[in-house]
């Protein structure tokens, strides 16, 4: 290809040179009167043609050299083009110019929604109805208590708090499932000390809550509380674990052998009995009570597992819970919290309570219970019972093991009241 271009250029120059020669000979054959002007004009034309010829020669040599170089190094040039990664640079440029979409963020960071999707179908709403009291608005049995629970066996066994379902003997338990259906529940087993109870409904093939372990919980771990506060089924709150083993003596609860899970997930009255679950969708606790904003407590699931094992063994040996054993318990119908030093100091900041040295705080009163009938109200402080100082809730529970009336000295605001309560056997 190079030799061909060289010959082509040379032929062109030869032809141009021949034409120039012919032009010169023709000019010199004209008459002498025209020699000078023609000679001057010829010189100018010759200079122009020479310049064009020199430029063409330069271009020809350059093109010839370039073609020779391309021909000689064609393999190296082709390898360089193949090794040049065009796609790499184009991909990086494209991704850097586009921000991540919102749908990707939702899928990546909504882990709470993933937990709820797994657990919510096994959470139930529990209502306790008094068949001897009629609601004047609905004409149906009045609701004396409500709470939550969760299914632990597909044959209809539900775990909840004892204080949610224990009520007067003529009360019935209604259970509303996630699909909206309502079933009558039967209380099978109750453990007042650990505040646990089981309820069974006549339905099978139910979604079951997976039980985790409370032994390996870590402070700061994310948890989700599911329940029915204010009768609003499947309400969700979330938070972290503040303490994995808060001793009952620190918070004034009766069960001295149990360490409670402390969390800042909101747990209200209706959340009681519902599950406290981890991010794997496993129940690690049973929601028990809220002390104040950011401080709530749950019963560790390991205690519930022991309770379920005992109830299973009891059913195999004797069937349902021994009714005589149940009637040995006396029921007052309130939830209490001992006034620990920190709580006392906070209460004493109010000038009305500077004289207060001991007592228990009434946290909740079940409607229609002996405590309600006697006139006790939430936020009351019981300072004495049967003439003896009340230091913790354990003092009240010990008196419930005895017979007779409870004569209570109660502090309500700036007033001191004397209330007689008659516990019932359940």
Secondary structure, 3 states (H helix, E strand, C coil): CHHHHHHHHHHHHHHHHHHHHHHHHHHHCCCHHHHHHHHHHHHHHHHHHHHHHHHHHHHHHHHHHHHHHHHHCHHHHHHHHHHCCHHHHHHHHHHHCCCCCHHHHHHHHCHHHHHHHHHHHHEEEEEEEEEEEECCCCCCEEEEEEEEEEEEECCCEEEEEHHHHCCCCCEEEEEECCCCCEEEEEEEEEECCCCEEEEEECCCCCCCCCECCCCCCCCCCEEEEEECHHHCCCEEEEEEEEEEEEEHHHHCCCCCCCEEEEECCCCCHHHCCCEEECCCCCEEEEEEEEEECCEEEEEEHHHHHHHHHHHHHHHHHHCCCCHHHHCCCEECCEEEEECCHHHHHHHHCCHHHCCCCCCEEEEEECCCCHHHHHCCCCCCEEEEECCEECCCHHHHHHHHCCCCCEEEEEEECCEEEEEEECCEEC
